[in-house]
Amino acid sequence: MSLTREIRALTHDFVRHGGKTNRRKQRERMLAFGAFASGMGAQAMGEVGKKHVIAFYAAHREQAERTKYAYFLAIRELWKLAGKPSEPPTPR
């Protein structure tokens, strides 16, 4: 199973509950992060770590603070859905 397919499976129920518009945007942000991590060689959520998150923030350095924070919230939710024990790093 590819990383983006795994993210779609993890977020299937997530999108169905709560504010639909916001959750769809968050899912798109999660998939964008997944595509980036996949480009770095990650093939499953178990292989995704802090170095992928830090590299993602570095590659998107020119974004506004609000956009960076929105990506952080999406990545943090993905971390919870994947059952990772700690929180992802925050953008600087």
C-alpha positions as CSV (number, residue, x, y, z in Angstrom):
1,M,0.0,0.0,0.0
2,S,1.4,3.4,-0.9
3,L,1.7,6.2,1.6
4,T,-1.0,8.4,0.0
5,R,-3.4,5.4,-0.1
6,E,-2.7,4.7,3.6
7,I,-3.4,8.4,4.4
8,R,-6.7,8.2,2.4
9,A,-7.7,5.1,4.4
10,L,-6.8,6.7,7.7
11,T,-8.7,9.9,7.0
12,H,-11.8,8.2,5.5
13,D,-13.9,8.4,8.7
14,F,-12.2,11.7,9.7
15,V,-13.7,13.5,6.8
16,R,-17.2,12.1,7.4
17,H,-17.6,13.7,10.8
18,G,-17.5,17.3,12.0
19,G,-17.1,20.4,9.8
20,K,-16.9,18.9,6.3
21,T,-15.2,21.8,4.5
22,N,-12.4,22.2,7.0
23,R,-11.8,18.5,7.2
24,R,-11.6,18.2,3.5
25,K,-9.0,20.9,3.5
26,Q,-7.1,19.2,6.3
27,R,-7.2,15.9,4.3
28,E,-5.7,17.7,1.3
29,R,-2.9,19.1,3.4
30,M,-2.3,15.6,4.8
31,L,-2.1,14.2,1.3
32,A,0.3,17.0,0.2
33,F,2.5,16.1,3.2
34,G,2.2,12.4,2.3
35,A,3.3,13.1,-1.3
36,F,6.3,15.1,0.0
37,A,7.3,12.3,2.4
38,S,6.8,9.7,-0.3
39,G,9.1,11.7,-2.5
40,M,11.7,11.4,0.3
41,G,11.4,7.6,0.2
42,A,8.8,6.9,2.9
43,Q,6.4,4.1,1.8
44,A,4.2,3.8,4.9
45,M,3.2,6.0,7.9
46,G,5.5,3.9,10.1
47,E,8.5,5.2,8.1
48,V,7.4,8.9,8.4
49,G,9.1,10.8,11.2
50,K,10.2,14.1,12.4
51,K,12.9,14.5,9.7
52,H,10.1,14.4,7.1
53,V,8.1,17.1,8.9
54,I,11.1,19.4,9.3
55,A,12.1,18.9,5.6
56,F,8.5,19.7,4.6
57,Y,8.5,23.0,6.6
58,A,11.9,23.9,5.1
59,A,10.7,23.3,1.6
60,H,7.6,25.5,2.2
61,R,9.5,28.2,4.1
62,E,8.0,31.0,1.9
63,Q,4.4,30.3,3.1
64,A,2.5,32.6,5.4
65,E,2.5,31.8,9.1
66,R,-1.2,31.0,9.1
67,T,-0.7,28.5,6.3
68,K,2.2,26.9,8.1
69,Y,0.1,26.6,11.2
70,A,-2.8,25.1,9.2
71,Y,-0.3,22.4,7.8
72,F,0.9,21.8,11.4
73,L,-2.6,21.2,12.6
74,A,-3.3,18.8,9.7
75,I,0.0,16.9,10.3
76,R,-0.7,16.7,14.0
77,E,-4.1,15.2,13.3
78,L,-2.5,12.7,10.9
79,W,-0.1,11.8,13.7
80,K,-3.0,11.0,16.0
81,L,-4.9,9.0,13.3
82,A,-1.7,7.0,12.6
83,G,-1.2,6.3,16.4
84,K,2.2,7.9,16.6
85,P,3.2,8.4,20.3
86,S,4.5,12.0,20.2
87,E,3.5,15.2,18.5
88,P,5.2,16.3,15.2
89,P,7.6,19.3,15.4
90,T,6.1,22.7,15.1
91,P,7.1,25.1,12.2
92,R,9.7,27.8,13.1
